[in-house]
Amino acid sequence: MHFCVGTAQREHRRFSSDFRDRLLTQLLVSLFLFYLAYSRVPGADWEDAQKVFLKGEYAECARLAKEALKDRFADEEWSILLAKAQMEVGQYKEAQSGISEALTRRSRSLALRLMACDVFRLNGEIERVKETMDEINQIASMRRWLNSDPATVIALGRAALLLGADPRLVLENFYNQVK
């Protein structure tokens, strides 16, 4: 009798393990499909929007960025692109409003803060530029950025230049890491 109970327990564990593995696989596939479904906004392709911006079609670029930003999972790059397009056509207040809203959603983004510095400067808000640069400096010093993505390292290098760092040191310590 003892042998049968042990065998049944082993079979139950094997079945439970197989069931758990299948369930985990289904969950991962579902999450991946969810990511694919919601990572892009239909009609608002990042590469197309960049091409439109580079052609000088800033109103169309702003429209594409606004469309993409309707998705709550939109990347910060869309907010940056929208602000750039708005500034190119002199919509400085709109750019400031949009970048300020983006900062509330992604409060630790260095790239958004750098864009905010440009927007604030063009709106004549020099004190906000100084505050934002101080925030960038604080965020950069708190964060382990050495293993960060290239965009973050580039943003840190740009911030260092804006804060008056030696360009050669910025090249060596930031930009050469991204090569």
Contacts in CASP RR format, 6 or more apart in sequence:
PFRMAT RR
TARGET T0000
AUTHOR 0000-0000-0000
METHOD contacts of the structure
MODEL  1
MHFCVGTAQREHRRFSSDFRDRLLTQLLVSLFLFYLAYSRVPGADWEDAQ
KVFLKGEYAECARLAKEALKDRFADEEWSILLAKAQMEVGQYKEAQSGIS
EALTRRSRSLALRLMACDVFRLNGEIERVKETMDEINQIASMRRWLNSDP
ATVIALGRAALLLGADPRLVLENFYNQVK
38 71 0 8 1.000
38 73 0 8 1.000
39 73 0 8 1.000
41 67 0 8 1.000
41 68 0 8 1.000
41 70 0 8 1.000
41 71 0 8 1.000
41 74 0 8 1.000
43 64 0 8 1.000
43 67 0 8 1.000
44 64 0 8 1.000
44 65 0 8 1.000
44 67 0 8 1.000
44 68 0 8 1.000
44 78 0 8 1.000
46 68 0 8 1.000
46 75 0 8 1.000
46 77 0 8 1.000
46 78 0 8 1.000
48 64 0 8 1.000
49 61 0 8 1.000
49 64 0 8 1.000
49 65 0 8 1.000
49 68 0 8 1.000
49 78 0 8 1.000
49 81 0 8 1.000
50 81 0 8 1.000
52 60 0 8 1.000
52 61 0 8 1.000
52 64 0 8 1.000
53 61 0 8 1.000
53 81 0 8 1.000
53 84 0 8 1.000
53 85 0 8 1.000
56 88 0 8 1.000
58 85 0 8 1.000
58 86 0 8 1.000
58 88 0 8 1.000
58 89 0 8 1.000
59 85 0 8 1.000
59 89 0 8 1.000
61 81 0 8 1.000
61 82 0 8 1.000
61 85 0 8 1.000
62 82 0 8 1.000
62 85 0 8 1.000
62 86 0 8 1.000
62 89 0 8 1.000
62 91 0 8 1.000
65 78 0 8 1.000
65 79 0 8 1.000
65 81 0 8 1.000
65 82 0 8 1.000
65 85 0 8 1.000
66 82 0 8 1.000
68 74 0 8 1.000
68 78 0 8 1.000
69 78 0 8 1.000
69 79 0 8 1.000
69 82 0 8 1.000
76 102 0 8 1.000
76 106 0 8 1.000
76 109 0 8 1.000
76 111 0 8 1.000
76 112 0 8 1.000
77 111 0 8 1.000
79 98 0 8 1.000
79 99 0 8 1.000
79 101 0 8 1.000
79 102 0 8 1.000
79 112 0 8 1.000
79 115 0 8 1.000
80 99 0 8 1.000
80 102 0 8 1.000
80 111 0 8 1.000
80 112 0 8 1.000
80 115 0 8 1.000
82 95 0 8 1.000
82 98 0 8 1.000
83 95 0 8 1.000
83 98 0 8 1.000
83 99 0 8 1.000
83 102 0 8 1.000
83 115 0 8 1.000
83 118 0 8 1.000
83 119 0 8 1.000
84 115 0 8 1.000
86 92 0 8 1.000
86 94 0 8 1.000
86 95 0 8 1.000
87 95 0 8 1.000
87 118 0 8 1.000
87 119 0 8 1.000
87 122 0 8 1.000
92 119 0 8 1.000
92 122 0 8 1.000
92 123 0 8 1.000
93 123 0 8 1.000
95 119 0 8 1.000
95 122 0 8 1.000
96 119 0 8 1.000
96 120 0 8 1.000
96 123 0 8 1.000
96 125 0 8 1.000
99 112 0 8 1.000
99 115 0 8 1.000
99 116 0 8 1.000
99 119 0 8 1.000
100 116 0 8 1.000
102 109 0 8 1.000
102 112 0 8 1.000
103 109 0 8 1.000
103 112 0 8 1.000
103 113 0 8 1.000
103 116 0 8 1.000
106 112 0 8 1.000
108 139 0 8 1.000
108 143 0 8 1.000
110 136 0 8 1.000
110 139 0 8 1.000
110 140 0 8 1.000
110 152 0 8 1.000
110 155 0 8 1.000
110 156 0 8 1.000
110 159 0 8 1.000
111 151 0 8 1.000
111 152 0 8 1.000
111 155 0 8 1.000
113 132 0 8 1.000
113 135 0 8 1.000
113 136 0 8 1.000
113 139 0 8 1.000
113 159 0 8 1.000
114 136 0 8 1.000
114 155 0 8 1.000
114 158 0 8 1.000
114 159 0 8 1.000
114 162 0 8 1.000
116 128 0 8 1.000
116 132 0 8 1.000
117 129 0 8 1.000
117 132 0 8 1.000
117 133 0 8 1.000
117 136 0 8 1.000
117 162 0 8 1.000
120 126 0 8 1.000
120 128 0 8 1.000
120 129 0 8 1.000
120 132 0 8 1.000
121 129 0 8 1.000
133 159 0 8 1.000
133 162 0 8 1.000
133 163 0 8 1.000
136 159 0 8 1.000
137 159 0 8 1.000
137 163 0 8 1.000
140 156 0 8 1.000
140 159 0 8 1.000
145 152 0 8 1.000
145 153 0 8 1.000
145 156 0 8 1.000
146 177 0 8 1.000
148 156 0 8 1.000
150 178 0 8 1.000
153 174 0 8 1.000
153 175 0 8 1.000
153 177 0 8 1.000
153 178 0 8 1.000
154 174 0 8 1.000
154 175 0 8 1.000
154 178 0 8 1.000
156 174 0 8 1.000
157 165 0 8 1.000
157 170 0 8 1.000
157 173 0 8 1.000
157 174 0 8 1.000
157 175 0 8 1.000
160 169 0 8 1.000
160 170 0 8 1.000
160 173 0 8 1.000
160 174 0 8 1.000
161 167 0 8 1.000
161 170 0 8 1.000
END
